[in-house]
Amino acid sequence: MPPFRDEVVFVITTGSQTTRVQYGLPESLTPAQKAFPTRVYNTVNGDGKVSFSLEGAESDAIYPIRRGEIRHMEALLYLIETCYRTTTNAQTDSPFAPILLTCNSEWQPKQIEEIITYMFKKVHVPAITIIPEALATLYAYGLQIACVVNVGEDKTEITPIIDFNIVESAQAVVEIGGKDINIALQSLLPKLQPYQIEELKKSPIYEVLSDKSMSFFGEPSAPATSSGDDEGVIDVAAIVADGNAREILAQREQKKSSKQSEQKNSEMARNSFIDSKGQKVEVGTERFLGTEDMIERLAHEIGNVIGKLDDIARRGDCWENIILVGGPTAIKGFVDAVLLSLQEHFLITRGTTYSELPSGLNTPGYGTPPATPAVYGQTLGHGQVPTTIRITKMADYFIGWKGHTWEDAPFLGSQIAAKQIFTPGIASIDGAYISREDFAERGAREIWNLGLF
């Protein structure tokens, strides 16, 4: 049984831009305790030796991870060790903090083994486990089967997972990401600075609109309802019963004028936001553009990946459990637009569905081959194309995560995995980490025997 307590477990996820850490796992999980830029700086010591630091000039900056790949191993090891030591020492004198680290599909096996070796020999951790980020995402959603789509800044990873096992033969890394939105917006708004383009993308006024929302593939519109606040309708009986007619009518007029002054962003020809330097930036309808090509390609690549699965029944499961995470997924309307594009390109239309309904008329039997046992086997339907496509929604029982967008779901999944791997409980997973003894006996290669890859 896992021997560690919740309060001493250390979780770290390293992305190309941000590294998130958590020391101690509360009963109700929360977003990351700390976040660091995935960046270190070259510094020269008094004796002339070059070392690393978390502060420095941009000209001396080193970015250990780019496009998900480890580009500078020494810098990454320094970053992980520094995050580990500063975070754990700040809260406890205990050196016994096991570590869970997520990795990218672009990390090489030798690099993963090098990290494990360093953490045992140099940092002296008591235990370590490394899990793929896509698998951590699956833990956050409480699923066994899904197609995890992680939209990053420089690339997108599309990972089908079946029964907690990554299907590497179908997994894909695609050269599309948040930077493509920036490039498109910069061409539409050449007067804006690059930092303003990035801040526009993350502002409330930037959203993805879709003219398909009222189509067959879109969500059905809500039925019309009526209420006592409908335009021009006054509930006289309620006013008389309350005995406060003047106050009620005044509140009604105030509410009416407030509604008239409010206007949806999508209905405004221009809108503005305040950038990080305090400047008001006004933008026209360009704030609804920039994602079209990206969304279309993303839908196409998701379809390609799921289509590579050999098990036709499992394809259907993946189509019904598509998980979208990553920075761009926080853009209002982005996830809905991806779903609509997927449904438009891959979903069986109603006409096709109805054409396969059984007919009440008998059909000629001439030329029909004799029945075989296979005829009575399980019917898999269309097989090649789905009848249902869904974007999986996050569970809402993590109170600490309310109000936060789910683009950071991999970190939540890492916390859940760490609880199950390192701490005792009903859902504990035995033998999913490397202890000091394991490392001494079998080395860093033991990671490949844990069933996590």
C-alpha positions in Angstrom: 0.0 0.0 0.0 1.3 3.5 -0.8 3.1 4.8 2.4 2.9 8.6 1.9 0.6 11.2 3.4 -1.4 13.7 1.4 0.4 16.6 2.9 3.9 15.6 1.7 3.1 14.8 -2.0 4.7 17.1 -4.6 3.1 17.5 -8.0 4.7 19.3 -11.0 3.6 19.8 -14.6 6.0 21.4 -17.1 4.7 23.0 -20.2 6.4 25.1 -22.9 5.4 28.3 -21.2 4.3 27.6 -17.6 5.4 25.1 -14.9 2.7 24.5 -12.2 3.4 23.0 -8.8 1.5 21.9 -5.7 3.0 20.7 -2.4 0.4 18.8 -0.4 -2.9 17.5 -1.6 -5.9 19.0 0.2 -9.1 16.9 0.6 -10.8 19.2 -1.9 -8.3 19.7 -4.7 -7.6 23.2 -5.9 -5.8 24.9 -8.8 -2.0 25.0 -8.7 -0.4 26.5 -5.6 2.4 28.2 -7.6 3.2 28.8 -11.2 6.6 29.5 -12.7 7.6 30.5 -16.2 9.3 27.5 -17.9 12.4 29.6 -18.3 15.8 30.0 -16.6 18.7 32.3 -17.1 22.4 31.9 -17.6 24.4 33.6 -14.9 28.1 34.0 -14.3 29.3 33.3 -10.7 32.2 35.3 -9.1 34.6 32.6 -10.1 33.6 32.9 -13.7 31.5 29.7 -13.8 28.2 29.7 -15.7 25.2 28.5 -13.7 21.4 29.0 -13.8 19.0 31.3 -12.1 15.3 32.0 -12.2 15.9 35.7 -12.7 17.9 37.5 -15.3 17.9 39.5 -18.6 15.9 38.3 -21.5 19.1 38.0 -23.5 20.3 35.3 -21.1 17.0 33.4 -21.1 16.8 29.7 -21.8 13.6 27.9 -22.6 14.1 24.3 -21.7 10.9 23.1 -23.5 9.8 24.1 -26.9 6.9 22.6 -28.9 6.7 20.0 -26.1 10.3 18.8 -26.7 13.1 19.0 -24.2 15.6 21.4 -25.8 17.9 22.0 -22.8 18.0 19.2 -20.3 20.3 20.8 -17.7 18.1 23.9 -17.6 15.0 21.7 -17.1 16.6 19.7 -14.3 17.6 23.0 -12.6 14.0 24.3 -12.9 12.4 21.1 -11.5 14.9 20.9 -8.6 14.5 24.6 -7.7 10.7 24.3 -7.8 10.9 21.2 -5.6 13.3 22.6 -3.0 11.8 26.1 -2.7 8.2 24.8 -2.5 8.7 22.0 0.0 11.2 23.8 2.2 8.9 26.8 2.5 6.3 24.7 4.2 8.0 21.8 6.0 11.4 20.6 7.1 10.6 17.1 6.0 12.7 15.9 3.0 10.4 13.0 2.3 8.2 14.4 -0.5 7.5 12.0 -3.3 7.2 13.7 -6.7 4.8 13.2 -9.6 5.9 14.8 -12.9 3.9 14.8 -16.1 5.7 14.4 -19.4 4.9 15.2 -23.0 4.7 12.7 -25.8 7.7 14.4 -27.4 10.0 13.5 -24.5 12.4 10.7 -25.4 12.7 7.6 -23.1 16.4 8.4 -22.4 15.4 11.9 -21.3 12.7 10.5 -18.9 15.3 8.1 -17.4 17.8 10.9 -17.1 15.3 13.0 -15.1 14.6 10.0 -12.8 18.3 9.4 -12.2 18.9 13.0 -11.4 16.1 13.3 -8.9 17.3 10.3 -7.0 21.0 10.9 -7.1 21.1 14.7 -6.8 17.8 15.7 -5.1 17.4 12.5 -3.1 13.6 12.2 -3.5 12.1 9.2 -1.7 10.0 8.2 -4.7 9.1 9.4 -8.1 6.6 8.7 -10.9 6.2 10.2 -14.3 3.0 10.0 -16.2 2.0 11.2 -19.7 0.0 14.5 -19.6 -2.8 13.0 -21.7 -3.2 10.2 -19.1 -3.3 12.8 -16.3 -6.1 14.6 -18.2 -8.1 11.4 -18.3 -7.9 11.2 -14.5 -9.4 14.7 -14.3 -12.4 13.6 -16.2 -12.9 10.2 -14.5 -12.9 8.3 -17.7 -11.2 5.1 -19.0 -11.7 5.8 -22.7 -11.3 9.2 -24.5 -9.7 11.1 -27.3 -7.6 13.8 -25.5 -6.9 16.9 -27.5 -4.4 19.2 -25.9 -4.1 22.5 -27.8 -0.8 24.2 -26.9 0.9 27.3 -28.0 3.0 25.7 -30.8 1.4 22.4 -31.4 -1.6 20.2 -30.6 -1.4 16.6 -29.2 -4.2 14.3 -30.1 -4.1 11.1 -28.0 -6.6 8.3 -28.0 -6.7 6.3 -24.7 -8.5 3.0 -24.3 -8.8 1.4 -20.8 -6.1 3.8 -19.5 -3.7 2.7 -22.3 -2.4 5.3 -24.8 -2.8 4.0 -28.4 0.6 5.2 -29.7 0.0 4.0 -33.2 -2.9 6.5 -33.6 -1.5 9.4 -31.5 -0.6 12.5 -33.4 1.3 15.8 -32.9 0.0 18.5 -35.2 1.6 21.8 -36.0 -1.3 24.0 -34.9 -1.7 26.0 -31.7 -2.4 29.3 -30.1 0.3 31.0 -32.0 -1.7 30.5 -35.2 -4.5 32.6 -33.7 -2.0 35.3 -32.9 -0.6 35.3 -36.5 -4.1 35.5 -38.0 -5.1 38.4 -35.6 -1.8 40.2 -36.3 -2.6 40.2 -40.0 -6.1 41.5 -39.3 -5.0 44.1 -36.8 -1.5 45.2 -37.9 -1.5 48.4 -35.7 -1.7 46.3 -32.5 1.5 45.3 -30.7 2.2 41.5 -30.3 1.6 41.7 -26.5 -1.8 43.4 -27.3 -2.7 40.6 -29.7 -2.0 38.0 -27.0 -4.0 40.0 -24.4 -6.9 40.5 -26.9 -7.0 36.7 -27.4 -7.3 36.2 -23.6 -9.8 39.0 -23.0 -13.5 38.6 -22.6 -14.3 40.5 -25.9 -12.5 37.9 -28.0 -14.8 35.0 -28.9 -15.6 32.5 -31.6 -19.0 32.9 -33.3 -20.6 30.3 -35.4 -23.4 30.8 -37.9 -24.0 27.0 -37.6 -25.5 27.2 -34.1 -29.0 27.1 -35.5 -28.3 24.3 -38.0 -29.2 20.6 -37.5 -25.7 20.1 -36.1 -26.0 22.8 -33.5 -27.5 22.7 -30.1 -31.3 23.0 -30.2 -32.6 26.4 -29.2 -34.2 26.8 -25.9 -38.0 26.8 -26.0 -39.7 30.1 -25.5 -40.8 30.8 -22.0 -42.9 33.5 -20.4 -42.5 35.2 -17.0 -43.9 38.0 -15.0 -41.0 40.2 -16.3 -42.0 39.9 -20.0 -42.0 43.1 -21.9 -45.3 45.0 -21.4 -46.8 42.4 -19.0 -47.6 43.4 -15.4 -48.7 40.9 -12.8 -51.4 43.1 -11.2 -52.5 40.4 -8.8 -49.0 40.1 -7.4 -48.7 43.9 -7.0 -52.0 44.2 -5.2 -51.2 41.2 -2.9 -47.9 42.7 -2.0 -49.3 46.1 -1.2 -46.2 47.9 -2.5 -47.2 49.0 -5.9 -45.0 52.1 -6.3 -41.8 50.3 -5.2 -42.5 47.3 -7.4 -43.1 49.4 -10.5 -40.0 51.5 -9.8 -37.9 48.3 -9.6 -39.5 47.1 -12.8 -38.6 50.2 -14.7 -35.0 50.1 -13.3 -34.6 46.5 -14.4 -36.0 47.3 -17.8 -33.6 50.3 -18.4 -30.7 48.1 -17.2 -31.5 45.4 -19.7 -31.7 47.9 -22.5 -28.3 49.3 -21.7 -26.7 45.9 -21.6 -25.6 44.5 -25.0 -23.9 41.3 -25.8 -20.4 41.4 -27.1 -21.5 39.5 -30.2 -24.1 42.2 -31.0 -21.6 45.1 -30.8 -19.8 46.4 -33.8 -16.9 47.5 -31.7 -15.8 46.7 -28.2 -12.7 47.4 -26.1 -10.4 46.1 -23.4 -7.6 47.6 -21.2 -4.2 46.1 -21.9 -1.5 45.5 -19.3 -0.1 49.0 -19.8 -3.4 50.6 -19.0 -4.2 51.5 -22.6 -7.8 51.2 -23.9 -7.7 49.1 -27.0 -10.8 49.2 -29.3 -11.4 46.4 -31.7 -14.0 45.8 -34.4 -15.4 42.6 -35.7 -11.9 41.3 -36.1 -12.3 40.1 -32.5 -14.5 37.3 -33.8 -11.9 36.1 -36.4 -8.6 34.3 -36.4 -9.6 30.7 -35.4 -11.5 29.5 -38.6 -8.6 27.7 -40.3 -7.3 26.3 -37.0 -10.7 24.9 -36.0 -11.2 23.2 -39.4 -7.8 21.6 -39.4 -8.2 20.6 -35.8 -11.5 18.8 -36.6 -9.9 17.1 -39.6 -6.9 15.8 -37.5 -9.2 14.5 -34.7 -11.1 12.6 -37.3 -7.9 11.1 -38.7 -6.7 10.0 -35.3 -9.9 8.3 -34.3 -10.1 6.7 -37.7 -6.8 4.9 -37.1 -8.2 2.9 -34.2 -8.5 -0.8 -35.2 -11.3 -1.5 -32.8 -14.4 -0.1 -34.5 -16.5 -0.2 -31.3 -13.8 1.7 -29.4 -13.8 4.4 -32.2 -17.4 5.1 -31.2 -16.4 5.4 -27.6 -13.7 7.9 -28.5 -16.1 10.0 -30.6 -18.4 10.2 -27.6 -15.6 11.2 -25.2 -13.5 13.9 -26.8 -11.7 16.0 -24.3 -10.4 19.5 -25.3 -7.8 21.2 -23.0 -5.1 23.8 -23.4 -5.0 27.6 -23.5 -7.1 28.3 -26.6 -9.9 26.2 -25.3 -10.6 28.9 -22.8 -11.7 31.2 -25.6 -15.5 31.7 -25.5 -17.1 29.6 -28.2 -14.0 27.8 -29.2 -15.0 24.3 -27.9 -18.5 24.7 -29.4 -17.1 25.6 -32.8 -14.8 22.5 -32.8 -17.8 20.3 -31.9 -19.9 21.8 -34.7 -17.1 21.4 -37.2 -16.6 17.7 -36.2 -20.3 17.1 -36.4 -20.6 18.7 -39.8 -17.7 16.8 -41.3 -18.0 13.4 -39.7 -21.5 12.8 -38.2 -24.0 10.7 -40.1 -26.8 13.0 -41.2 -30.4 12.4 -40.5 -31.1 11.5 -44.1 -28.6 8.6 -43.9 -30.0 7.5 -40.6 -33.6 7.4 -41.8 -32.6 5.6 -45.0 -31.5 2.6 -42.9 -34.7 2.3 -40.9 -36.5 -1.0 -41.6 -39.2 -0.9 -44.2 -42.7 -2.4 -43.9 -42.4 -3.8 -47.4 -41.0 -7.3 -48.2 -37.9 -7.3 -50.4 -37.2 -10.0 -53.0 -35.1 -12.8 -51.8 -33.8 -13.9 -55.2 -30.0 -14.0 -55.3 -29.7 -13.6 -51.5 -26.8 -15.8 -50.2 -27.6 -18.4 -47.6 -27.3 -17.3 -44.0 -24.1 -18.0 -42.1 -23.4 -17.9 -38.4 -21.6 -14.6 -39.0 -24.9 -13.0 -40.1 -26.2 -13.3 -36.6 -23.1 -11.8 -35.0 -23.0 -8.4 -33.4 -23.9 -5.5 -35.6 -21.4 -2.6 -35.5 -23.4 -0.2 -37.6 -21.6 2.2 -39.8 -18.3 1.6 -38.1 -16.3 4.1 -40.2 -18.4 7.1 -39.2 -19.9 8.1 -35.9 -23.6 8.5 -35.1 -22.8 10.6 -32.0 -20.0 13.1 -31.3 -19.6 14.7 -27.9 -17.2 17.0 -26.2 -16.9 15.7 -22.6 -17.6 18.2 -19.9 -15.8 18.4 -16.7 -17.3 17.2 -13.4 -18.3 20.2 -11.2 -17.7 18.6 -7.8 -14.2 20.2 -7.2 -15.3 23.3 -5.4 -11.8 24.8 -5.5 -11.9 24.8 -9.3 -15.2 26.6 -9.6 -14.7 29.9 -11.5 -11.6 28.5 -13.3 -11.6 27.4 -16.9 -10.7 23.8 -17.7 -7.8 24.4 -20.0 -5.6 23.4 -17.1 -7.4 20.1 -16.5 -4.1 18.1 -16.8 -2.9 19.6 -13.5 -6.1 18.5 -11.7 -5.7 15.1 -13.2 -2.1 15.0 -11.9 -3.3 15.7 -8.4 -5.9 13.0 -8.6 -3.3 10.5 -10.0 -0.8 11.5 -7.2 -3.4 10.8 -4.5 -4.1 7.4 -5.9 -0.4 6.5 -6.5 1.2 7.8 -3.4 -1.4 7.8 -0.6 -3.5 5.1 1.0 -7.1 4.8 0.2 -9.8 2.8 -1.5 -8.7 3.9 -5.0 -5.0 3.5 -4.4 -2.9 2.2 -7.2 -0.1 -0.1 -6.0 3.3 -0.3 -7.7 2.9 2.9 -9.8 6.0 4.7 -8.6 9.7 4.0 -8.2 11.1 4.0 -4.7 14.7 4.4 -3.6 15.0 0.7 -3.2 13.5 0.1 -6.7 16.0 2.5 -8.2 18.9 0.9 -6.4 17.9 -2.5 -7.7 16.6 -1.9 -11.2 17.5 1.7 -12.1 15.5 4.3 -13.9 14.3 1.8 -16.5 11.8 0.5 -13.9 9.5 3.4 -15.0 8.6 1.3 -18.1 7.4 -1.6 -15.9 4.8 0.5 -14.1 2.1 0.4 -16.8 1.9 4.1 -17.1 3.1 4.4 -20.7 
